């Protein structure tokens, strides 16, 4: 791969990661709700999903899903159902007046569970998979040896820059959170917001 091609890919990846989207919106909400560390863990889960999509593109599963209406629909339904389930949990916590947090006192979500949440949110979204199917090959030289290795390299590069940017968003949101922690019932409000964000993402996944 030529160095200029890699630079174009990196610039495009950064712009795509910075663009407002469901992942960044949920990451921002979660970081404001539970703090920077939770946001960083969630970001790690989300970019791990990118590695999974890269592998599926490499082995041809992404092409199969693109060409199979049934497979695409099933994956989309699973993804939307999972998001609605998460939205219900956040709404239920808000109704009970309890904040789903990563704090030691009465923590409701472990870091491992939050990481899995990020992975599943990404893996169960077929639109992300199809995006990588369309995006990655544009920067691959298929006449060169081992195009599969190029795809892996590009996918890992996208994941690394994505994690750096998302983690930065989480850290900044965590600092903002510290300034507003004194607000009464803030955790309950954030749970309602989180439930709404997850429901909107699920709705978008189904409709668009």
N, C-alpha and C positions, 0 to 999 in steps of 0.2 A: 504494500500500500504506500502510495506517495505521501510525503509529509504534508503537502498542500491539501490533499484530500482529507487527511486526518484533521487538520485545522478547521476545514469547512464543516466537517462532521461535529467537531467539538463545539464550534460556535452555534451551529443549529441546535445541538442538544441543550446547551445552556439556555438559549432563547425559549425552547419548548418547555424546559423545566420551570423557567420563571413565569411562563404564561399562566394566568389565572385558570384554575381547573378544580375538579372535585377533590383530587388528592391534596393539593395545597390548601384548599378551603378546610377540609377536615383536619389536616395537620395543624393549621392555625388555631382552629377551634379547640383541639385536644391540648395543644400547648398552653393556651390561655386558661383552659380548665384545670389541667393537672400539672402544669409546669414544664420547663424546658427538657428535663430528662425523659419524661414520658413522650414528648414530641420527637426527641432524637431516637428513642426506641421504635416508635411508630415509623419514622423515616427509614430506619434500617429494615423493617419488615417490608415496606413498600418497594424499596430498591431490590430486595431479595426476590420479590415477584418479577422484577425486570429481568433478572438472571434466568428465571424460569421461562419467561417468554422468549428470551434469546435462544435458549436450548430448544424450545418447541419450533422456532423458526428454522433452526439449523437442521433438525431431523425431519422437517416436513409436516409436522402435526398442524402447524398454523395454516398451511395450504389446505389441508384436509378440512379443517373447521371453516375456512373461508368458502370452500366449495360445497359444504354440507349445511343446508338450512336447518336440519334437525339438530345437528351437533351444536351449531351456533346458538339456536334457540334454547336448548337445554342448558348450556353453559350460562347464557344470559339470565335464565330463570333462577338458576342456583345462586348466581351473583346477587341478583336483586332480592331474593329471599333472605340471604345472609345479611345484607345491608338493612333490610326491614327488621330483622331480628335484633340487630344491634341498636337500631333506632328505638325499638320497643323497650329494650333494657334501659337505655338512657332516659326515656320518658317515664318508665316505671320508677327509676331512682329519683327523678325529679318530683314525682307525685308523692313519694314517701318522704321527701324532704332531705334525702341523703345524697351526698355528692360521691359519684363514682370517682375515686381518686387513687393515686399511687402513694399516698401518705401512709406512714406506718400504722397510724391509728385507724382501724376499721377499713383497711384497703380492700377494695372490691375487685381490682384488676391487677394481676401480677404482671411483671415486665414480660415474662414469657408469653402470657396470653395476649398482651398488647402487641408484641412482635408478631405473633401468629395472626392477629387481626389484620395487621398491615399486609402480610403476605397474602392472605386469603382475599382481601379486598382487591388486590392487584391481579392475582392469578385467576380469580373467578370473573374477571371483566374481559369478555372476548374482544371488546373494542380496542383495548390496550394491545392485545395480542395481534390483531389485524393491523394496528398502527405500526408495530415493529416489523411485521411482515412486509409492509410497504416502504418503511423508512430505511431499515438497515441495508437491504440489497442495493440501494442507490449508491452506496459508498464502497461496495465490494467489487474488486476486480476478479471476475469469474474466469478470466483467462490465465490468471496467476495460480501457482500451486496452493493447495489447501484453502479454498474459499471459506470452508467451514470455520477454520481458525480465525479468519478475518472477521466473520460474523461474531464469534465469541469475544474477540478483542474489542469490537465496537460495542457489544452489549455490556461488557464489563466497564468500559470507559463511560458509557451513558450512566450506568449505575453509580459509579464513583462520583462523577460530577453531580449527579442527582442527589446523592446522599449529602455531599458538602453543602449544596444549596438548601436542601430541606432542613438539615440540621441547623443551618444558620437562621432559617426562618423560625425554627422551634426555639432557639436560644433567645432571639430577639423578642418573640412572643412571651417567653418566660420572664424576661425582664419587665415587660409591660404588665404582666400578671402581678408581679410584686408590688407595683404601684397602686393596684386596685383591690388588693386582697382584703382591705379593711371594709369593703362594701358588704353590707349584710345580705345574706342569702345569695351571694354571688355564685356559689357552687350549684345551687338549685337552678338558677337562671342559665348557667352554662350547660347543664344537663338538658334543658329544654332546647337550647340552641343546637347542641350536638345531635339530639334526636331529629330536629328539623333538617339539619345538614345531611344526615345519613338518609333520611327519607327522600330528600330532593335528589341525591345521587342515585338512589335506587330507581326513582321515577324516571330520571334521565336515561339510565341504563335500559329501561324497558321501552321507552317511547322513541328515543333518538336512534 
